[in-house]
């Protein structure tokens, strides 16, 4: 008998959790499971990567509305009201959209779907949660609220720091046993292969003129990622005479704000915002340094991509970074502040030779996991629920 699984997530836009979920689904044996993937919004760059045996369902269709233009407001309100209604009265959703189907497992692929899965009218299904963020840094997540995750049968967390948060809040051994740390499935072979692609000639010319050192940062353009801090530091270093370039790869609701800041700082010539690309790896390859300017994270998978491509890394000290960079053996860990980003980038520009030790360590580094092991670990959890 195939296990019947319902997976809930907002959309398949270009975020780390979305990418990891799709990588997991692509490597799941289709003869073992029957998967319904329910999206709040049928949109996102990873939709085309979902294997065809997975049944994709949705509450609304169309792109995410990130602006408040008058013509978009009715649609935006309709979506919110409709989704809130189904959240409040889940029986309607399960009866109409899901046709009263019975599931063995209901799986929230991100923390934001805690209530949707816990409030399911299916009392017999096992509940599984996947947490990708350090919730102590997410507004509204008090210790009391975080404790509600113990209502799940199993909670998969992606870093030691998140695991320790839960263990410190657990009141019983049973609660502790619900928390399992899982490495994110990451296809390193795919990263290496894709990095060999040629860059578009226009961007290649833009990046290679003057031969100035190039810093790259890749991620969804949210305040969490700290691209505003990165641009302010970039401006400060240019004013001090340190010639260099910054390339931001990614899209998100804060894109226009960050772009506006770039113009206000008068760094449009030296800072490039590329938007989303389904293959960022040739850009990684072209860069001299990878910089993580995040305010908070769970376990920034993007660092494993930078490690796979043996990049010089500078990262703010957010959740997951000490673990991934082995306490600073594989890259420079800076204070989580604008000043920290400044000192890291200044060191890279002033004394690039200090990064040689990291390079030596990266050459012999073996990933602590592989794609197969990660997928197998998650399957094991699903099979034993």
C-alpha positions as CSV (number, residue, x, y, z in Angstrom):
1,X,0.0,0.0,0.0
2,X,1.3,3.4,-1.0
3,X,1.4,6.0,1.9
4,X,-0.9,8.9,1.1
5,X,0.8,12.2,1.9
6,X,-0.6,15.8,1.8
7,X,2.1,18.5,1.7
8,X,1.2,22.1,2.5
9,X,3.3,25.2,1.4
10,X,2.5,28.7,0.2
11,X,3.9,28.6,-3.3
12,X,6.9,27.4,-5.2
13,X,8.6,30.8,-5.5
14,X,12.3,31.0,-5.4
15,X,13.2,30.4,-1.7
16,X,15.5,28.0,0.0
17,X,12.7,25.9,1.6
18,X,10.8,25.7,-1.7
19,X,13.9,24.5,-3.6
20,X,14.7,22.0,-0.9
21,X,11.2,20.6,-1.0
22,X,11.3,20.2,-4.8
23,X,14.7,18.5,-4.7
24,X,13.3,16.1,-2.1
25,X,10.2,15.3,-4.3
26,X,12.4,14.8,-7.4
27,X,14.4,12.1,-5.5
28,X,11.5,10.3,-3.9
29,X,10.5,6.9,-5.3
30,X,7.1,7.3,-6.9
31,X,6.1,3.6,-6.3
32,X,6.1,4.1,-2.5
33,X,4.1,7.2,-2.0
34,X,1.0,9.0,-3.3
35,X,1.6,12.8,-2.9
36,X,-0.8,15.7,-3.1
37,X,1.0,19.0,-2.9
38,X,-1.4,21.8,-1.9
39,X,-0.2,25.3,-2.6
40,X,-2.0,28.5,-1.4
41,X,-0.9,30.1,-4.7
42,X,-0.1,28.3,-7.9
43,X,3.0,30.2,-8.8
44,X,6.8,30.1,-8.5
45,X,9.8,29.3,-10.5
46,X,10.1,25.7,-9.2
47,X,6.6,24.6,-10.4
48,X,8.2,23.1,-13.5
49,X,10.6,21.0,-11.4
50,X,7.9,19.1,-9.5
51,X,7.8,15.5,-10.8
52,X,4.7,14.7,-12.9
53,X,3.6,11.9,-10.5
54,X,3.0,14.5,-7.7
55,X,-0.6,15.9,-7.8
56,X,-0.3,19.7,-7.5
57,X,-3.4,21.4,-6.2
58,X,-3.9,25.1,-5.3
59,X,-6.3,27.6,-3.6
60,X,-5.5,30.5,-5.9
61,X,-3.7,30.9,-9.2
62,X,-1.4,33.6,-10.5
63,X,1.7,35.5,-9.4
64,X,2.3,36.8,-5.9
65,X,1.0,40.4,-5.6
66,X,3.8,42.5,-3.9
67,X,2.5,46.0,-4.7
68,X,-0.5,48.0,-3.5
69,X,-1.6,49.3,-6.9
70,X,-5.3,50.1,-6.8
71,X,-6.1,47.7,-9.6
72,X,-4.5,44.8,-7.7
73,X,-6.1,45.4,-4.3
74,X,-9.5,43.6,-4.9
75,X,-7.6,40.5,-6.1
76,X,-5.3,40.7,-3.1
77,X,-8.2,41.0,-0.7
78,X,-10.1,38.1,-2.3
79,X,-7.1,35.8,-2.0
80,X,-6.5,36.7,1.7
81,X,-10.1,36.4,2.6
82,X,-10.5,33.1,0.8
83,X,-7.4,31.6,2.4
84,X,-8.3,32.8,5.8
85,X,-11.8,31.4,5.4
86,X,-10.4,27.9,4.6
87,X,-7.9,28.2,7.5
88,X,-10.8,29.0,9.9
89,X,-13.1,26.4,8.5
90,X,-10.8,23.5,7.4
91,X,-13.7,21.1,6.9
92,X,-14.8,23.1,3.8
93,X,-11.3,22.7,2.3
94,X,-11.1,19.0,3.1
95,X,-14.6,18.4,1.7
96,X,-14.5,20.5,-1.4
97,X,-10.9,20.8,-2.6
98,X,-9.6,17.5,-1.2
99,X,-12.8,15.6,-1.9
100,X,-12.8,14.0,1.6
101,X,-9.6,12.1,0.8
102,X,-8.0,10.3,3.8
103,X,-4.2,10.9,4.3
104,X,-1.7,8.9,6.3
105,X,0.5,11.9,6.7
106,X,-0.1,15.7,6.6
107,X,3.2,17.5,6.2
108,X,3.8,21.3,6.7
109,X,6.8,22.1,4.6
110,X,7.4,25.4,6.3
111,X,6.7,26.7,9.8
112,X,4.0,29.2,8.6
113,X,1.6,26.3,8.0
114,X,1.7,25.1,11.7
115,X,-2.1,25.9,12.2
116,X,-3.3,24.6,8.8
117,X,-2.0,21.1,9.5
118,X,-2.7,21.0,13.3
119,X,-6.3,22.1,12.6
120,X,-6.9,19.4,10.0
121,X,-10.2,17.6,10.5
122,X,-8.4,14.3,9.9
123,X,-7.7,13.1,13.4
124,X,-6.1,9.8,12.3
125,X,-3.3,11.3,10.1
126,X,0.2,11.7,11.4
127,X,1.4,15.3,11.4
128,X,4.9,16.2,10.2
129,X,6.6,19.6,10.3
130,X,9.7,20.9,8.6
131,X,11.3,24.0,10.1
132,X,13.9,26.0,8.1
133,X,14.2,29.1,10.2
134,X,15.6,30.1,13.6
135,X,12.1,31.0,15.0
136,X,13.6,32.9,18.0
137,X,14.4,35.6,15.4
138,X,11.0,35.6,13.7
139,X,8.5,38.1,15.0
140,X,5.5,36.7,16.9
141,X,7.2,33.4,17.8
142,X,7.2,33.5,21.6
143,X,8.4,30.4,23.5
144,X,4.7,29.6,24.1
145,X,4.0,29.7,20.4
146,X,7.1,27.7,19.5
147,X,6.0,25.0,22.1
148,X,2.9,24.5,20.0
149,X,5.0,22.6,17.5
150,X,5.2,19.8,20.0
151,X,1.6,19.0,19.0
152,X,3.2,17.5,15.8
153,X,4.2,13.8,15.7
154,X,7.6,14.7,14.4
155,X,9.4,18.0,13.8
156,X,12.3,18.1,11.3
157,X,14.8,20.9,11.9
158,X,17.7,21.8,9.7
159,X,20.3,23.1,12.1
160,X,21.8,22.4,15.5
161,X,20.8,25.9,16.8
162,X,17.1,25.3,15.9
163,X,17.4,21.8,17.5
164,X,18.8,23.3,20.7
165,X,16.0,25.9,20.9
166,X,13.4,23.1,20.8
167,X,15.3,20.9,23.2
168,X,15.5,23.7,25.7
169,X,11.7,24.3,25.5
170,X,10.8,20.6,25.7
171,X,9.2,19.5,29.0
172,X,9.3,15.7,28.6
173,X,11.5,13.1,27.0
174,X,8.7,12.3,24.6
175,X,8.7,16.0,23.4
176,X,12.5,15.8,22.9
177,X,12.2,12.7,20.9
178,X,9.9,14.5,18.4
179,X,12.7,16.8,17.2
180,X,14.9,15.4,14.5
181,X,17.8,17.2,12.8
182,X,17.9,16.6,9.0
183,X,20.4,17.9,6.5
184,X,18.7,19.7,3.6
185,X,18.7,17.6,0.4
186,X,21.2,19.3,-1.9
187,X,22.3,18.0,-5.3
188,X,26.0,18.8,-5.4
189,X,26.5,17.1,-8.8
190,X,23.8,19.4,-10.3
191,X,25.5,22.5,-8.9
192,X,28.9,21.5,-10.3
193,X,27.4,20.7,-13.8
194,X,25.3,23.9,-13.9
195,X,28.2,26.1,-12.9
196,X,29.9,25.2,-16.2
197,X,27.3,27.1,-18.2
198,X,28.4,30.3,-20.0
199,X,27.3,33.6,-18.6
200,X,25.2,35.9,-21.0
201,X,27.8,38.1,-22.8
202,X,26.2,41.4,-21.6
203,X,26.5,40.5,-17.9
204,X,29.9,38.9,-18.5
205,X,31.1,42.2,-19.9
206,X,29.6,44.1,-17.0
207,X,31.2,41.9,-14.4
208,X,34.7,41.7,-16.0
209,X,35.3,45.4,-16.8
210,X,38.1,46.9,-14.6
211,X,38.8,43.5,-13.1
212,X,37.6,44.8,-9.7
213,X,37.0,42.1,-7.1
214,X,33.4,40.8,-7.3
215,X,31.2,39.9,-4.3
216,X,28.1,37.8,-4.9
217,X,25.1,37.3,-2.7
218,X,22.2,35.0,-3.7
219,X,18.8,34.8,-2.0
220,X,15.2,35.9,-1.9
221,X,15.1,39.7,-1.6
222,X,13.5,40.0,1.8
223,X,14.7,42.3,4.7
224,X,15.9,39.1,6.4
225,X,18.7,38.7,3.8
226,X,20.3,42.1,4.7
227,X,20.9,43.2,1.1
228,X,20.3,46.8,2.3
229,X,23.2,46.4,4.8
230,X,25.4,45.0,2.0
231,X,24.7,48.0,-0.2
232,X,25.4,50.5,2.5
233,X,28.8,48.8,3.3
234,X,29.5,48.6,-0.4
235,X,29.0,52.4,-0.7
236,X,31.2,53.0,2.4
237,X,34.1,51.0,1.1
238,X,33.9,52.7,-2.3
239,X,34.0,56.1,-0.6
240,X,37.2,54.8,1.2
241,X,38.7,54.0,-2.2
242,X,38.3,50.3,-2.2
243,X,37.2,49.5,-5.8
244,X,34.9,46.4,-6.1
245,X,31.6,45.2,-7.4
246,X,28.6,43.6,-5.8
247,X,26.2,41.3,-7.5
248,X,22.8,40.4,-5.9
249,X,21.0,37.4,-7.5
250,X,17.4,36.9,-6.5
251,X,13.9,38.3,-6.4
252,X,11.3,38.9,-3.8
253,X,8.9,41.5,-2.4
254,X,11.7,43.8,-1.2
255,X,13.3,44.0,-4.7
256,X,12.1,47.5,-5.6
257,X,13.0,48.9,-2.2
258,X,16.6,47.5,-2.4
259,X,16.9,48.7,-6.0
260,X,15.7,52.2,-4.9
261,X,18.3,52.2,-2.1
262,X,21.0,51.3,-4.7
263,X,20.1,54.4,-6.7
264,X,19.9,56.6,-3.6
265,X,23.4,55.5,-2.6
266,X,24.6,56.2,-6.2
267,X,26.1,52.8,-6.6
268,X,24.2,51.7,-9.8
269,X,27.4,51.4,-11.7
270,X,29.1,49.0,-9.3
271,X,26.2,47.1,-7.7
272,X,24.1,44.9,-10.0
273,X,20.7,43.4,-9.1
274,X,20.2,40.5,-11.5
275,X,16.7,39.3,-10.3
276,X,15.9,35.6,-10.3
277,X,17.8,33.1,-12.4
278,X,17.2,29.3,-12.4
279,X,21.0,28.8,-12.7
280,X,22.9,31.2,-10.4
281,X,26.0,28.9,-10.3
282,X,28.0,30.4,-13.2
283,X,27.7,33.7,-11.4
284,X,29.0,32.1,-8.2
285,X,31.9,30.8,-10.3
286,X,32.6,34.3,-11.7
287,X,32.8,35.9,-8.3
288,X,35.8,36.3,-6.0
289,X,33.9,36.2,-2.8
290,X,30.5,34.9,-1.6
291,X,28.9,37.1,1.0
292,X,26.0,36.2,3.3
293,X,24.7,39.4,4.8
294,X,21.6,37.9,6.5
295,X,20.0,39.2,9.7
296,X,18.8,35.7,10.6
297,X,18.6,32.2,8.9
298,X,17.8,28.7,9.8
299,X,20.5,26.9,7.9
300,X,21.5,28.9,4.8
301,X,21.7,26.2,2.1
302,X,23.3,28.8,-0.2
303,X,26.5,28.4,1.9
304,X,26.7,24.7,1.0
305,X,26.4,25.8,-2.7
306,X,29.3,28.3,-2.1
307,X,31.3,25.5,-0.4
308,X,30.6,23.1,-3.2
309,X,32.0,25.7,-5.7
310,X,35.0,26.4,-3.3
311,X,34.3,30.1,-3.0
312,X,35.9,32.5,-0.5
313,X,33.1,33.0,2.0
314,X,32.2,35.9,4.3
315,X,29.1,35.3,6.4
316,X,27.3,37.0,9.3
317,X,27.1,34.9,12.4
318,X,23.5,33.7,12.0
319,X,22.0,30.3,12.8
320,X,23.7,27.5,10.9
321,X,26.8,29.4,9.9
322,X,29.2,28.2,12.7
323,X,28.0,24.6,11.9
324,X,28.4,24.9,8.1
325,X,31.7,26.8,8.1
326,X,33.0,24.5,10.9
327,X,33.5,27.3,13.4
328,X,35.4,29.4,10.8
329,X,37.6,26.8,9.2
330,X,35.9,27.1,5.8
331,X,35.2,30.8,5.7
332,X,35.2,34.1,7.5
333,X,32.5,34.5,10.1
334,X,31.7,38.1,11.0
335,X,29.6,39.8,13.7
336,X,25.9,39.9,12.6
337,X,25.8,43.7,12.0
338,X,26.6,46.3,9.3
339,X,30.0,46.8,11.0
340,X,30.7,43.0,10.9
341,X,29.9,42.9,7.1
342,X,32.1,46.0,6.7
343,X,35.1,44.5,8.5
344,X,34.8,41.2,6.5
345,X,34.6,42.9,3.1
346,X,37.4,45.3,4.0
347,X,39.6,42.3,5.0
348,X,38.8,40.7,1.7
349,X,39.8,43.8,-0.2
350,X,42.8,44.8,1.9
351,X,44.3,41.4,2.7
352,X,42.9,38.8,0.2
353,X,45.8,36.5,1.1
354,X,44.2,35.8,4.5
355,X,41.6,33.8,2.6
356,X,44.2,31.2,1.5
357,X,43.8,29.1,4.6
358,X,40.0,28.8,3.9
359,X,40.8,27.8,0.3
360,X,43.2,25.1,1.5
361,X,40.6,23.7,3.9
362,X,37.9,23.8,1.2
363,X,40.0,21.8,-1.3
364,X,40.0,18.7,1.0
365,X,36.5,19.3,2.4
366,X,33.9,16.5,2.2
367,X,30.2,17.3,2.6
368,X,28.9,15.9,5.9
369,X,25.9,14.5,3.9
370,X,24.8,13.7,0.4
371,X,21.6,13.9,-1.4
372,X,20.8,10.2,-1.1
373,X,21.4,10.2,2.7
374,X,19.2,13.3,3.2
375,X,16.3,11.9,1.2
376,X,16.7,8.5,2.8
377,X,16.6,10.1,6.3
378,X,13.3,11.9,5.5
379,X,11.8,8.8,4.0
380,X,12.7,6.9,7.1
381,X,10.8,9.4,9.3
382,X,7.8,9.2,6.9
383,X,7.8,5.4,6.9
384,X,8.0,5.1,10.7
385,X,5.2,7.6,11.4
